[in-house]
Amino acid sequence: MELGLVGLGKMGGNMRERIRRGGHTVIGYDRNPDVADVHSLEELVKSLTGPRVVWVMVPAGEATQTTIDTLAELLSPGDIVVDGGNSRWTDDEKHAGELAAKGIGFVDCGVSGGVWGLENGYALMYGGDAEHVAKAQPVFDALKPEGEFGSVHAGKVGAGHFAKMVHNGIEYAMMQAFAEGWELLEAVDSVTDVREVFRSWQEGTVIRSWLLDLAVKALDSDEHLEKLRGVAADSGEGRWTVEAAIDNAVPLPAITASLFARFTSQQEDSPQMKMVAALRNQFGGHAVEGSTEATK
């Protein structure tokens, strides 16, 4: 089949290549003319034979909204838009309604696989009407990993991105658990080779996983992670997962704690800990450390 692909960054560019390897025609547009096959959305739409399928792979929020608004004016009834970015599921419902008013179908698709997806395939979670999903199914089949699993029609519009959001929340908690275990192992004198402890877990343990494999790979490159700063950004999806938990009264203590740990990592000097230090000094006379600014 033919596919229009909007957004050819790290993931979009590799997805274009994997879909082409699957035997399909992909016409890609990106604001960077060096990687684009065409140089405007108008040219992209004109290059495709109807009924068209256009996959949007741009940042969530304004960029996605602008792209979908433009496509709504260019596409025809019977065409399909797939949003494969990390949009919030509530935006999917809005986009589906806007496109449906013009007779254009909409499918939301959560995509996981990162830089390894080109060779390993991408895990796909998609939501939308069955007839719209069917039109994009050959592309889903080309992108997914080999084997029985790796893609799912998760439900109605929004279900794909909601499932991917929860996936990312679980990912936060798993990474935090590995990180905390690693720090504790590094902190004691009795464990003399933390990297090899992690490597030993790769076979036969209940925590063996791709994340563990990647942790070992990172430690092979920098055994004590001395080349890195302990700062981790948080994506919108981690926050949305916690917000959805509150809205649905579902307790997520591990995922919530892992999100807040990332907030802490982004602070140069924790304001909260300043208050804790001040209180300890007030009630117990515990020593406090002066700030670098105060000692200048």
C-alpha positions as a printed Julia matrix, in Angstrom:
296×3 Matrix{Float64}:
   0.0     0.0    0.0
   0.93    3.68  -0.1
   1.51    5.72   3.04
   2.16    9.37   3.65
   4.42    9.89   6.66
   4.73   13.3    8.32
   7.75   13.69  10.59
  11.05   11.97   9.79
  12.99   12.4   13.01
  14.77    9.63  14.92
  11.71    7.38  15.02
   9.87    8.58  11.93
  12.89    8.15   9.68
  13.5     4.61  10.86
   9.81    3.78  10.58
   9.85    4.92   6.96
  12.72    2.53   6.27
  11.09   -0.43   8.03
   7.79    0.08   6.2
   9.65    0.22   2.88
  11.45   -2.99   3.78
   7.98   -4.49   4.23
   7.26   -3.81   0.55
   5.15   -0.67   0.87
   5.53    2.76  -0.7
   6.21    5.55   1.79
   6.23    9.23   0.84
   7.7    11.24   3.68
   7.45   14.91   4.57
   9.58   16.74   7.11
  10.44   20.38   7.67
  14.06   19.35   7.08
  14.33   19.18   3.28
  17.42   16.97   3.5
  15.35   13.99   4.69
  12.02   14.73   2.98
  10.66   13.05  -0.14
   8.31   15.98  -0.78
   8.47   19.55   0.43
   4.96   20.34   1.65
   1.88   18.63   3.02
   0.07   19.68  -0.15
   2.63   17.85  -2.29
   2.42   14.83   0.02
  -1.35   14.52  -0.35
  -1.21   15.0   -4.12
   1.41   12.24  -4.38
  -0.87    9.64  -2.79
  -3.62    7.66  -4.48
  -6.97    7.69  -2.71
  -8.21    6.5   -0.34
  -5.14    7.89   1.38
  -3.55    6.95   4.71
  -1.36    9.65   6.29
   0.62    8.85   9.42
   1.54   11.86  11.63
   4.74   11.42  13.65
   5.38   14.86  15.13
   5.57   16.16  18.73
   2.36   16.11  20.76
   0.4    19.29  21.28
   0.55   22.27  18.97
   2.63   20.56  16.26
   0.19   17.67  16.0
  -2.85   19.95  16.1
  -1.47   22.18  13.35
  -0.63   19.2   11.16
  -4.06   17.62  11.58
  -5.79   20.96  10.95
  -3.88   21.29   7.66
  -4.56   17.7    6.61
  -8.27   18.17   7.35
  -8.36   20.78   4.58
  -6.28   18.73   2.12
  -7.65   15.2    2.48
 -10.89   13.79   1.09
 -13.77   11.8    2.58
 -12.68    8.18   3.04
  -9.07    9.07   3.8
  -7.46    8.14   7.13
  -5.15    9.99   9.52
  -3.04    7.99  11.98
  -1.5     9.88  14.89
   1.58    7.89  15.94
   3.05   10.54  18.22
   2.71   10.73  21.99
  -0.54   12.69  22.05
  -2.77   12.75  25.11
  -5.74   10.42  24.63
  -8.22   13.23  25.22
  -6.75   15.06  22.21
  -7.46   11.96  20.12
 -11.17   12.26  20.79
 -11.05   15.91  19.71
  -9.09   15.13  16.54
 -11.38   12.24  15.62
 -14.41   14.49  15.9
 -12.87   17.26  13.82
 -11.89   14.86  11.04
 -15.15   12.92  11.14
 -16.99   16.14  10.34
 -15.18   16.05   6.99
 -15.64   12.32   6.43
 -12.01   11.53   7.3
 -11.2     8.59   9.59
  -8.83    8.74  12.55
  -6.69    6.15  14.34
  -4.45    6.86  17.32
  -1.38    4.66  17.68
   1.03    4.43  20.58
   4.47    3.4   19.32
   7.24    1.89  21.42
  10.65    0.79  20.21
  12.87    3.85  20.17
  16.1     3.71  18.21
  15.99   -0.1   18.16
  12.69   -0.29  16.31
  14.15   -0.37  12.81
  15.71   -3.78  13.36
  13.57   -5.19  16.19
  10.18   -3.81  15.19
   7.85   -1.45  17.03
   5.27   -2.4   19.62
   2.0    -0.83  18.5
  -1.18   -0.02  20.42
  -3.92    1.51  18.29
  -7.44    2.74  18.85
 -10.29    3.56  16.5
 -13.13    2.09  14.46
 -12.41   -1.33  12.98
 -12.95   -0.09   9.41
 -10.37    2.66   9.86
  -7.86    0.34  11.53
  -8.24   -2.12   8.65
  -7.09    0.48   6.11
  -3.85    0.98   8.04
  -3.36   -2.67   9.03
  -0.7    -3.47   6.37
   1.46   -0.69   7.82
   0.94   -1.94  11.38
   1.96   -5.42  10.21
   5.11   -4.06   8.6
   6.14   -2.1   11.68
   5.44   -4.7   14.39
   8.07   -7.18  15.61
   8.24  -10.63  14.07
   5.98  -13.2   15.7
   2.52  -13.41  17.15
   2.65  -10.47  19.52
   3.7    -6.82  19.4
   0.56   -5.06  18.18
  -2.98   -4.69  19.45
  -6.22   -2.98  18.52
  -6.7    -1.67  22.06
 -10.21   -0.29  21.66
 -11.97    2.93  20.75
 -10.35    6.2   19.71
  -7.9     7.21  22.43
  -7.29    3.64  23.61
  -3.98    3.36  21.77
  -2.43    6.42  23.32
  -3.93    5.6   26.73
  -2.34    2.14  26.6
   1.02    3.66  25.55
   0.74    6.19  28.38
   0.29    3.4   30.94
   3.18    1.51  29.31
   5.42    4.52  29.85
   4.28    4.87  33.45
   5.25    1.24  34.1
   8.56    1.94  32.35
   9.21    4.83  34.77
   8.7     2.55  37.78
  10.84   -0.27  36.38
  13.72    2.07  35.59
  13.49    3.61  39.05
  13.66    0.17  40.68
  16.79   -0.77  38.73
  18.32    2.62  39.57
  17.65    2.32  43.29
  19.02   -1.23  43.4
  22.14   -0.15  41.54
  22.78    2.74  43.92
  22.41    0.51  46.98
  24.83   -2.06  45.56
  27.33    0.7   44.82
  26.99    2.05  48.36
  28.24   -1.04  50.24
  31.85   -2.16  50.54
  31.09   -5.87  50.43
  29.91   -5.85  46.8
  33.02   -5.32  44.71
  31.66   -5.71  41.17
  28.2    -4.21  40.78
  28.3    -4.4   37.0
  28.8    -8.16  37.06
  25.99   -8.56  39.59
  23.69   -6.84  37.12
  25.05   -9.02  34.31
  24.42  -12.19  36.36
  20.75  -11.25  36.6
  20.33  -11.44  32.82
  19.8   -15.2   32.91
  17.47  -17.22  35.1
  16.09  -14.41  37.26
  12.56  -13.07  37.46
  13.79   -9.52  36.75
  15.57  -10.35  33.49
  14.33   -7.96  30.81
  15.35   -5.72  27.96
  15.71   -2.85  30.42
  18.16   -4.94  32.44
  20.09   -5.73  29.25
  20.28   -2.0   28.5
  21.45   -1.29  32.05
  24.32   -3.74  31.59
  25.12   -2.15  28.23
  25.29    1.27  29.91
  27.55   -0.06  32.69
  29.83   -1.65  30.09
  30.3     1.8   28.58
  30.74    3.6   31.92
  31.09    1.16  34.84
  30.19    3.6   37.62
  28.23    6.06  35.43
  30.78    8.73  36.28
  30.38   10.45  32.91
  26.72   11.27  33.52
  24.85   13.77  35.63
  21.95   12.39  37.65
  19.27   14.34  35.83
  16.32   12.64  34.13
  13.62   14.52  32.25
   9.99   13.46  32.49
   7.7    13.15  29.49
   4.11   14.3   29.49
   2.98   10.69  29.54
   4.33   10.04  33.03
   2.36   12.98  34.38
  -0.75   12.01  32.44
  -0.6     8.49  33.89
  -0.68    9.85  37.43
  -3.45   12.3   36.54
  -5.52    9.48  35.04
  -4.97    7.43  38.19
  -6.36   10.27  40.29
  -9.33   10.74  37.95
 -10.16    7.02  38.18
  -9.29    6.55  41.88
  -6.67    3.93  41.03
  -3.66    3.84  43.42
  -0.31    4.01  41.6
   2.26    4.46  44.38
   5.27    3.05  42.5
   4.67    4.95  39.27
   3.88    8.17  41.14
   7.04    7.87  43.26
   9.16    7.31  40.14
   7.72   10.45  38.54
   8.46   12.52  41.65
  12.0    11.09  41.72
  12.54   12.61  38.29
  11.32   15.96  39.56
  13.92   15.75  42.33
  16.67   14.92  39.84
  15.96   18.15  37.96
  16.56   20.37  40.99
  20.01   21.82  41.55
  19.22   22.48  45.23
  15.97   21.07  46.62
  13.76   23.79  48.15
  11.91   21.11  50.14
  15.11   19.82  51.7
  16.01   23.35  52.75
  12.86   23.4   54.87
  13.58   19.9   56.24
  17.11   21.0   57.2
  15.79   24.17  58.82
  13.22   22.23  60.86
  15.78   19.66  62.02
  17.99   22.53  63.15
  15.13   24.23  64.99
  13.82   21.28  66.97
  17.0    19.24  67.41
  19.89   21.6   66.91
  21.1    19.51  63.98
  23.82   21.09  61.87
  22.93   22.72  58.56
  25.11   23.34  55.54
  25.36   26.86  54.18
  24.53   27.46  50.52
  27.33   28.22  48.1
  25.78   31.64  47.48
  25.8    32.47  51.21
  29.5    31.63  51.54
  30.68   33.77  48.64
